[in-house]
Amino acid sequence: MSRTTPIASSIRTALMLGLGASFLAIPGAALAQQNQDQDEEQAQERDRPERIQVVGSRIRTDGLDSNTPIEIISADLANEQGLSTLGELLRTSTVASGSDQLLAAYSVGFVTAGGSGAESISMRGLGANRTLVLLNGRRAGPAGTRGQVSAFDMNALPVSAIERVEILKDGASSLYGSDAVAGVINIITKRGDDAQFNVSGSMPTDSGGETYRINGTFGESYSRGSWRVVADYNVNTGLKRGDRDYFDCSERYLTDQLGFRADPIDPRTGEFHCSESGPGIFHGSAPGGRFQYDYGNNGFAPVTETNPNVTAQPDGFYWAGYDKETDGLLDGGSHPFRRTQTMIPETEVVSVYLQADYDLTNNISMYGELLHSSRETESRNTRQFWTAQLGYRQMNDYAPGWEGEGLVMPVSLTDWFGNETTVDYTRGVLGLEGSLGYWNWDVSWQRTLNDGEYKNQIIFFDSMLMAQETLLGLRDCGPDEVTQYSQKECVVVPFFDPQLMVGNPSDEVRDFLFGSETGRTIYKQDSIDAYITGDLYELPAGPIGSAFGVYYQYDEIQDTPGFHTLNGNSWGLTGSGITAGSSDTFAAYAEIQIPVVRDLPFVESFDITASGRFTDVSTYGSGETYKLSAVWDIANGFRVRASQGTSFRAPALFELFLDDQTGFLGQVQDPCVNWVESANPLIRENCAAAGIPDTYIAGVGSSMTAVTSGGQGLLEAETSVSKGIGLVYTSPENRIAASIDYYDVTISDQVTNVGGAAVLNQCYTSENFATDPFCNQITRRDGTNGDWGVEEVRGGYLNTSEQKVRGVDIVVTYRESFDFGDLRIRWDHTNQIERSFLQFADSDRLYYIGRVGNPKHVGTINSTFSRNDWSFNWNIQYYDKTNNYWLYANENRTTYRGRTVTAIAETPTYILHSFSATKNMFNDSLDLTVGIANAFDKKPPTVTPSFLNTAGNTPLFASQYDYLGQRVFFNAQYRF
């Protein structure tokens, strides 16, 4: 298409990069006068530092010229550091590394947003659903499985298709709509007419966790357009607990007052005991412990010789875990099921990406994109199962071969606890762009379709119930007795059989108790975006730029869990209904950029940008957002930038339409247990008013059922205010550039899942107990047999919370050319001042900075030295020390078997190094990169499991730490 002005040419560049409606904020330096001599213009271009268009501004690659902080991550970083996924690439940014990020590893043993294997990015720790992800300037639809699908899955787009990632570190709902609360991640795909073929791999020096990738891309440009296709295959072999020592064994990791380890010794190994809970007959009478079977023929004393209340027993059982010495006899840590548990799931991803554009006329172009990816994820885990519906019983009642006094309950292990997940994600874009004089317009339609299936291994609840009733003699277990949902003929389950306990049931029992089910998640998103942009008026300092647009979006979710989950027939796991719903969003937006002054003393330039958006969402109503920003170019390379704006987040569909999801809470969560001893007078008063006697001093009966449901008809949008101010310096010769930016974000009416414990606390600490709506969410038992326990507590998603983040980002870049080569160094650092959460107005505010997983200081130093055909990279990532002691009344002190001991709930400063070298060969046809990540084999910190969530003694939910260890990597890129 023909263009007649430099501003039009700049806009054309923005459109080609797909940066949406916010591209009009173009510094005056881009508005070169038309009558410049061509040679002079080219000379100026040679002297000017390299600049690219970024989320609305023509700025340098480090983002220092923008009126809001922007970080640009080149996809070349993935080759230099051996990163194989988009999620790994984004986690190198300090906006992500300062807080815990959702890793595929967390979906093993936990129900995570997006389902098994999904990965997302949470900027500033504000949550992935408050980080807007764009693909070439257009919203990337959610991907994953289960009901909590709301964020883009970073596995859906291959890193091989990416040119760079632009991170806008500021709220931007006035430009991009909902979810842009913490900021915007804009992923830019490759263009051009080159063709290349890549093979890469990463191999830890210890086995497990290998990744391999093969991909190819081909593109072509011609007089009226261009096209490109990328095909990518990526596989992660997965990591098991037994592959790494720091995952393998959960030692208690306690020290006594003299500084010596207080852990018991396992006589089978001579090492500190692995404290994982294994199989056995749990002893419910004082002093507790377990009756275990001596599978290793170690010759331990039989139960009848150590427990005076047991007069007869089957051969091979011994008593363990009733004092410190016998804690070392407990046998759970050495079980092979534990060693084969998945830490990082096996994943295979196949992706195809196509992009094309074509000039229909000199003034109108057509463009399109198509992305399809298919991900398969598999993980294996271990779980216990026991006669939970019967609870503890006198051994003489139902324990064959046992005689004596005491409460017992048989507990078994099984590795029937895996899942297989398949996610097919398709995204298509069709659009037209063109010009009307000096005005440019763009109209695009986009559809994303996520189709996911999740197959889970489960234990049938109806089979477990029938088996327990048979154990008590309440049924004959004849051939005519069939379970209600699983339709299994009754089988006698030998709960006290040592082979069943250790995980070796008979085929008959296995078929009766165990099965699988498959759920399906469909998420569809359609959007239409139309805008026009151009100059409104010519001021002495330059033209006033503007953009006006309208936007429509339709979202629909349908998550249908498996048959048994729908019917509450999955033993020991949450039940859930169908999550289904839809919403329509309409928006109108405008943006204006005003060059106020130019070429005054101490004001080389001063520009103001303002934007506003009206949004109407069918599921809650309408609202307005705005943003004001300014950039003041002082002189001598110094620049000040500032912004303030409002953002919002419409409730996600699962927050609105989640059907009743059930879980379980222990009766210890009930504030009315032993209420007579409570220090809170409201608890004493309200529990007495509820009719609970003062003799109710211990939780009685089974655990309470906790129900979570969506907030349809109740939820409003979250709102936020984002402020920022920064100082930027660029040296005259562009050798040094630096910026320091302060950010401050406050989210109001945050949508939060108010769980059962919070509902109970709000009810029984209420000054309006009789009419408090939270109290209507609680159902109690009637006191039969002294059981006043909570039967059911109902929670759900409400607008209750406030979240705040404050901090400082620092960026310094240095580059220099020497006779012997070129050097570039970039330092990124974030100092997190505050991240806090207030659930209710009268709640205690929770502070997170400094906790494990939330270091106060994080940063990266990336250095590259280039000489001739060689390039060498050294990357450093560092994370500040953390600790959780201040969360506990006694800090790091606790007790173990009546002795005062010290726990470890802190992590030291953690530093990772990676090195790589790249050689260009065969006349620029082949680039070969080899390197080593985690070069000094830095292990994750070691902590006490009783104080933190861990795998082994490694903290979980702290994504800053390297789970894989030292690894070598390579990348071979051949260009045709």
SENU-808204 format. One line per 4 residues: for each residue x, y, z of C-alpha. Coordinates in steps of 0.05 Angstrom, whole numbers. Layout:
X:Y:Z  ...
END
This chain:
0:0:0  24:70:-13  37:118:44  52:192:38
75:214:107  125:191:158  70:184:210  31:139:163
93:98:152  101:90:227  29:69:234  38:18:179
96:-11:218  51:-16:279  -3:-50:240  45:-100:212
67:-116:283  -6:-125:303  -3:-79:363  -76:-59:366
-106:8:379  -55:38:425  -1:51:374  -13:126:366
33:150:422  91:163:376  147:208:401  160:271:362
227:246:339  190:200:292  157:260:257  215:279:212
198:335:164  179:311:94  228:358:60  289:327:92
341:307:43  340:231:34  415:224:47  411:266:110
352:224:135  391:160:123  451:188:160  407:205:219
379:135:219  449:106:221  466:149:282  401:136:318
398:76:366  357:18:341  282:27:354  222:-18:345
147:-9:354  123:-33:422  52:-34:448  38:36:421
105:71:419  166:73:374  217:58:429  285:27:437
290:-48:447  300:-37:522  236:4:528  269:64:560
236:116:515  164:96:532  117:136:576  105:71:615
157:18:631  163:-36:578  209:-96:577  226:-133:513
251:-204:515  281:-231:451  267:-304:434  342:-310:423
346:-314:499  314:-383:496  372:-408:453  424:-375:497
397:-405:562  369:-471:538  296:-452:551  246:-496:515
178:-464:530  146:-396:529  132:-402:604  207:-413:618
223:-352:575  174:-307:611  196:-330:680  264:-297:666
230:-229:674  231:-198:744  157:-182:739  146:-257:743
205:-282:783  187:-243:845  127:-287:860  107:-360:852
85:-379:782  40:-437:761  86:-493:739  65:-559:708
97:-593:768  45:-563:815  -12:-600:779  16:-666:806
-23:-680:870  -59:-612:868  -119:-586:829  -92:-524:793
-124:-472:748  -123:-498:676  -115:-570:697  -56:-618:693
6:-591:657  -20:-520:648  28:-462:659  11:-388:664
44:-322:684  23:-278:742  54:-208:737  72:-177:803
40:-237:839  -29:-209:826  -54:-273:792  -53:-300:721
-125:-277:709  -101:-205:721  -47:-210:668  -72:-199:597
-36:-241:544  -38:-216:472  -14:-251:411  7:-200:358
-34:-148:395  -98:-189:400  -125:-224:461  -103:-297:467
-161:-339:491  -157:-385:552  -133:-456:547  -133:-516:593
-180:-564:627  -229:-566:685  -275:-511:708  -222:-460:727
-200:-444:656  -188:-369:649  -116:-357:629  -74:-370:567
-34:-434:573  39:-419:557  46:-488:526  -1:-470:470
49:-429:429  117:-457:411  176:-413:428  203:-427:358
147:-383:329  164:-323:372  206:-263:351  202:-227:418
157:-214:478  137:-144:500  117:-135:572  78:-72:591
90:-65:666  28:-23:678  -47:-30:681  -78:-19:613
-153:-35:615  -169:31:581  -132:5:520  -142:-70:521
-202:-83:565  -212:-133:621  -155:-170:656  -100:-119:640
-95:-102:715  -23:-120:729  0:-108:657  2:-137:587
45:-191:555  46:-182:480  77:-240:441  103:-222:372
112:-278:322  166:-284:270  160:-253:201  203:-246:141
221:-290:82  274:-336:112  270:-412:121  303:-450:177
305:-517:212  320:-525:286  339:-583:331  350:-571:405
354:-609:470  368:-601:544  396:-660:585  407:-656:660
471:-687:684  426:-731:728  375:-773:692  304:-748:684
275:-682:659  303:-685:588  271:-641:536  277:-646:460
250:-602:405  249:-604:330  218:-550:288  219:-518:220
195:-452:192  188:-426:122  167:-357:100  165:-316:37
153:-243:20  132:-218:-47  107:-153:-78  36:-157:-51
45:-195:15  79:-249:54  66:-316:89  100:-360:140
88:-429:169  120:-458:233  115:-531:254  141:-552:322
147:-616:362  168:-612:434  174:-668:486  190:-667:560
207:-736:588  185:-717:658  218:-722:725  204:-772:781
215:-762:856  268:-815:857  308:-780:803  333:-727:852
359:-736:923  326:-671:946  257:-697:927  268:-769:946
262:-770:1022  223:-723:1069  267:-719:1130  237:-683:1190
298:-637:1188  296:-615:1260  354:-595:1306  359:-597:1381
382:-540:1427  455:-561:1419  451:-556:1343  449:-631:1330
398:-664:1285  338:-687:1326  310:-734:1272  303:-807:1289
348:-858:1253  319:-911:1208  353:-976:1229  342:-1005:1159
387:-952:1127  426:-921:1184  404:-852:1157  355:-800:1182
285:-827:1176  241:-811:1116  176:-787:1147  127:-800:1091
64:-833:1117  58:-903:1090  11:-963:1099  -8:-1000:1162
-60:-1008:1216  -65:-939:1249  -71:-943:1324  -123:-893:1350
-110:-905:1424  -55:-872:1464  2:-868:1450  -17:-877:1377
30:-903:1324  18:-958:1272  19:-1033:1268  61:-1047:1207
80:-1109:1169  153:-1127:1166  159:-1134:1090  235:-1135:1093
240:-1190:1146  280:-1145:1191  262:-1184:1253  227:-1127:1290
193:-1147:1355  119:-1168:1346  64:-1122:1371  45:-1169:1428
114:-1159:1458  112:-1083:1455  38:-1065:1463  9:-1094:1528
-62:-1084:1504  -54:-1131:1444  -59:-1205:1463  -59:-1237:1393
-37:-1215:1323  -24:-1243:1254  49:-1261:1241  96:-1207:1215
67:-1144:1247  106:-1096:1292  89:-1031:1328  121:-966:1307
113:-891:1312  92:-886:1385  156:-852:1410  219:-822:1380
257:-887:1378  203:-924:1342  189:-866:1294  250:-891:1257
214:-958:1246  157:-928:1207  162:-953:1135  134:-903:1086
193:-867:1057  224:-928:1024  162:-950:987  175:-955:912
109:-920:896  139:-857:926  201:-859:882  160:-865:819
114:-806:835  115:-753:781  149:-687:798  148:-657:728
96:-691:683  112:-723:616  89:-675:562  86:-677:487
65:-616:446  53:-612:371  41:-542:343  29:-510:275
27:-435:264  10:-400:199  10:-326:183  -4:-289:118
-21:-220:91  -40:-196:22  -50:-127:-9  -118:-128:-43
-108:-58:-69  -59:-1:-57  -100:19:3  -129:-46:31
-94:-108:57  -120:-173:84  -85:-214:137  -95:-277:176
-65:-322:229  -78:-395:248  -50:-430:309  -64:-502:328
-30:-540:384  -43:-607:415  -14:-623:484  -14:-690:518
7:-692:592  13:-753:636  29:-758:709  29:-812:763
20:-805:837  8:-844:901  -48:-840:952  -72:-873:1015
-141:-903:1023  -174:-928:1087  -240:-945:1120  -256:-871:1129
-332:-881:1133  -323:-928:1192  -267:-889:1225  -230:-920:1284
-261:-983:1312  -245:-1031:1368  -198:-1083:1339  -241:-1140:1364
-300:-1113:1322  -271:-1123:1254  -195:-1138:1253  -186:-1212:1235
-131:-1245:1275  -124:-1188:1325  -146:-1192:1397  -141:-1142:1453
-161:-1071:1468  -151:-1010:1424  -178:-969:1366  -151:-986:1298
-161:-967:1225  -128:-1001:1165  -93:-956:1115  -68:-978:1046
-26:-948:991  -40:-948:917  -7:-918:855  -75:-915:822
-76:-839:823  -53:-815:755  -83:-773:701  -77:-763:626
-95:-695:596  -103:-676:524  -113:-603:504  -128:-582:432
-123:-507:424  -141:-471:359  -138:-396:346  -155:-362:280
-153:-289:260  -179:-255:197  -174:-181:185  -172:-123:138
-131:-59:144  -128:1:101  -124:76:95  -171:134:81
-125:192:65  -80:201:125  -126:159:169  -115:85:178
-166:32:198  -165:-40:220  -221:-91:228  -207:-162:253
-246:-224:275  -215:-276:321  -238:-343:347  -203:-387:398
-229:-456:413  -202:-498:471  -222:-571:473  -192:-610:531
-202:-679:559  -177:-702:628  -177:-776:645  -168:-790:720
-155:-854:758  -204:-857:817  -228:-901:874  -303:-915:871
-338:-888:932  -396:-937:926  -347:-995:924  -310:-970:985
-376:-962:1023  -400:-1031:1004  -333:-1062:1023  -335:-1028:1092
-406:-1050:1105  -385:-1121:1087  -326:-1116:1135  -375:-1100:1192
-422:-1156:1171  -477:-1109:1150  -485:-1144:1083  -471:-1213:1056
-434:-1189:993  -472:-1238:949  -470:-1238:872  -536:-1199:869
-507:-1139:905  -484:-1087:855  -457:-1017:870  -501:-959:852
-457:-920:802  -397:-963:785  -442:-1024:775  -393:-1071:806
-412:-1138:837  -395:-1140:910  -325:-1164:928  -297:-1177:997
-239:-1129:1007  -188:-1154:1057  -171:-1086:1087  -124:-1118:1139
-85:-1158:1087  -11:-1136:1085  -9:-1145:1009  -69:-1098:999
-37:-1047:1047  29:-1046:1009  -6:-1036:942  -13:-1106:915
-87:-1121:913  -115:-1182:877  -142:-1170:807  -213:-1180:833
-205:-1127:887  -169:-1080:839  -226:-1083:790  -278:-1073:845
-246:-1012:877  -209:-976:821  -232:-945:757  -225:-883:714
-267:-828:685  -260:-774:632  -282:-702:636  -284:-651:580
-274:-576:578  -296:-532:520  -279:-458:521  -296:-414:462
-280:-341:452  -300:-297:393  -280:-224:385  -287:-168:335
-242:-107:339  -249:-45:295  -212:20:301  -188:80:261
-128:124:276  -98:188:249  -78:259:265  -130:307:291
-94:373:290  -24:402:279  5:437:340  71:475:341
102:416:376  73:365:327  8:332:308  -44:307:357
-51:233:346  -115:196:360  -149:128:355  -222:108:363
-250:38:364  -304:-10:383  -296:-81:409  -341:-142:419
-325:-207:454  -364:-271:468  -340:-323:518  -370:-391:532
-348:-447:578  -375:-518:586  -337:-562:635  -367:-630:645
-330:-672:697  -330:-748:693  -391:-789:711  -368:-808:780
-345:-738:800  -413:-711:778  -447:-762:824  -399:-754:882
-373:-825:872  -299:-810:871  -274:-831:940  -230:-781:977
-233:-729:921  -276:-668:910  -342:-674:874  -364:-623:824
-422:-605:778  -422:-579:708  -393:-509:700  -429:-477:642
-442:-405:623  -428:-348:574  -420:-273:572  -420:-217:521
-375:-157:524  -382:-92:485  -331:-35:490  -317:32:458
-249:65:468  -209:126:449  -138:149:456  -104:216:444
-31:236:445  -13:310:452  57:337:439  53:396:487
120:432:479  187:422:443  256:452:447  252:495:510
305:501:564  301:437:606  242:415:564  266:383:500
197:353:495  135:341:537  79:294:513  14:274:546
-26:212:528  -97:199:551  -142:140:538  -211:119:560
-257:59:552  -330:44:564  -345:-30:575  -410:-67:583
-410:-140:604  -474:-180:604  -458:-217:668  -450:-156:714
-461:-89:679  -419:-31:654  -361:11:675  -309:62:652
-233:62:656  -182:115:639  -107:125:636  -64:188:636
10:186:622  64:237:608  136:236:587  182:296:599
248:296:561  289:343:605  357:348:572  423:313:565
390:244:561  347:250:623  273:235:619  216:230:669
154:188:656  91:181:698  23:150:692  -41:137:730
-100:97:708  -157:52:727  -167:-19:706  -219:-72:717
-228:-147:712  -295:-177:695  -308:-240:736  -283:-302:700
-336:-350:676  -316:-403:727  -322:-351:783  -393:-339:760
-418:-408:740  -377:-459:780  -427:-512:802  -424:-540:872
-354:-566:883  -346:-606:947  -286:-617:991  -273:-633:1064
-250:-595:1125  -231:-622:1193  -275:-604:1253  -215:-567:1282
-234:-510:1235  -298:-500:1276  -290:-438:1322  -341:-469:1369
-297:-527:1389  -278:-513:1461  -310:-444:1455  -310:-435:1531
-235:-425:1527  -236:-376:1469  -204:-308:1481  -255:-276:1434
-319:-257:1471  -359:-257:1406  -342:-330:1394  -364:-348:1465
-428:-309:1458  -446:-333:1388  -431:-407:1399  -473:-406:1462
-529:-373:1423  -524:-428:1372  -542:-478:1427  -474:-512:1430
-460:-534:1501  -398:-513:1539  -380:-587:1545  -365:-590:1470
-290:-586:1477  -267:-631:1420  -290:-640:1349  -334:-702:1345
-354:-741:1283  -330:-740:1212  -301:-681:1175  -347:-627:1149
-366:-621:1076  -343:-555:1045  -381:-532:984  -356:-479:935
-400:-449:881  -399:-391:832  -424:-321:846  -472:-311:788
-517:-252:803  -474:-228:861  -406:-212:831  -385:-144:807
-322:-128:768  -257:-117:805  -230:-47:799  -159:-22:808
-117:41:808  -46:37:780  5:92:790  76:97:767
133:147:760  203:136:734  268:169:714  305:148:651
376:165:629  409:151:562  481:172:549  494:213:486
532:157:452  480:105:474  533:66:512  494:69:578
419:71:590  385:65:657  315:72:686  284:68:755
209:62:760  163:61:820  97:23:814  36:22:859
-27:-19:845  -88:-26:890  -144:-74:872  -212:-64:904
-271:-112:908  -225:-168:888  -262:-232:870  -240:-285:919
-261:-355:937  -285:-348:1008  -272:-418:1035  -307:-455:1090
-258:-435:1145  -268:-361:1128  -345:-370:1128  -342:-402:1197
-297:-348:1225  -340:-291:1196  -403:-321:1225  -380:-335:1296
-341:-270:1303  -399:-228:1276  -431:-174:1318  -496:-189:1282
-496:-265:1292  -572:-274:1286  -576:-240:1218  -507:-248:1189
-513:-279:1119  -450:-320:1129  -485:-359:1185  -538:-382:1135
-482:-419:1099  -471:-467:1158  -509:-531:1175  -495:-564:1242
-511:-633:1268  -562:-638:1325  -518:-662:1382  -536:-735:1378
-482:-775:1415  -450:-709:1433  -437:-692:1360  -448:-617:1350
-400:-616:1291  -410:-577:1227  -445:-619:1174  -435:-572:1115
-407:-503:1103  -419:-468:1038  -369:-418:1009  -360:-388:941
-335:-329:901  -350:-259:929  -325:-188:920  -292:-180:987
-219:-168:982  -166:-116:971  -97:-130:944  -38:-81:940
30:-84:907  85:-32:909  157:-35:886  214:-9:844
241:-34:778  312:-18:758  342:-30:689  414:-13:668
444:-30:600  515:-21:576  545:-34:508  613:-22:480
652:-40:418  725:-57:424  778:-77:374  771:-148:398
695:-152:399  628:-124:423  602:-127:494  530:-119:518
507:-123:590  437:-115:617  417:-114:691  344:-120:712
326:-114:785  260:-110:822  254:-89:895  185:-111:920
163:-64:975  94:-92:989  45:-144:967  -12:-150:1016
-81:-181:1018  -142:-160:1059  -200:-209:1054  -251:-172:1096
-252:-101:1123  -242:-127:1194  -191:-180:1175  -118:-177:1190
-79:-155:1129  -33:-210:1103  36:-190:1079  74:-234:1030
140:-201:1013  196:-239:1046  157:-304:1052  184:-366:1017
167:-358:944  163:-282:949  234:-254:954  241:-179:966
297:-172:914  302:-209:848  344:-195:787  381:-218:726
448:-198:695  456:-218:623  523:-209:588  539:-223:515
607:-217:482  611:-224:406  673:-231:363  672:-248:290
630:-312:283  629:-326:357  581:-303:412  587:-319:486
532:-310:537  534:-310:613  468:-303:650  459:-294:725
393:-299:762  389:-282:836  335:-285:888  336:-255:958
333:-296:1021  264:-311:1050  234:-340:1113  166:-358:1142
184:-355:1216  144:-292:1228  80:-331:1211  89:-374:1273
80:-352:1345  145:-388:1366  181:-370:1302  228:-428:1285
217:-466:1350  170:-525:1357  167:-590:1395  180:-661:1375
161:-717:1423  160:-667:1480  229:-638:1465  240:-567:1441
271:-567:1371  285:-518:1316  255:-522:1246  281:-494:1181
232:-450:1144  280:-403:1109  318:-400:1044  385:-366:1032
402:-320:975  396:-364:913  439:-352:851  439:-389:785
489:-384:728  485:-406:656  538:-403:602  532:-414:527
572:-404:463  545:-396:392  585:-407:329  561:-382:262
585:-428:206  580:-442:132  569:-370:109  514:-355:159
476:-418:143  486:-454:209  485:-429:281  507:-479:333
496:-464:407  520:-505:465  515:-487:538  505:-507:609
448:-484:653  452:-482:729  526:-489:715  546:-499:788
490:-549:801  455:-506:853  406:-548:892  340:-521:918
340:-500:991  327:-552:1045  270:-538:1093  227:-573:1146
164:-605:1116  121:-591:1177  131:-516:1166  124:-513:1090
93:-549:1031  149:-593:1005  168:-650:960  222:-685:999
255:-627:1035  248:-580:975  197:-523:982  138:-524:934
102:-462:909  168:-426:902  180:-428:827  245:-389:833
284:-452:851  312:-499:799  282:-569:805  324:-601:750
395:-586:771  455:-577:725  441:-592:651  474:-585:584
437:-559:524  446:-549:450  411:-515:392  427:-525:318
394:-476:271  403:-484:196  379:-430:149  361:-445:77
END
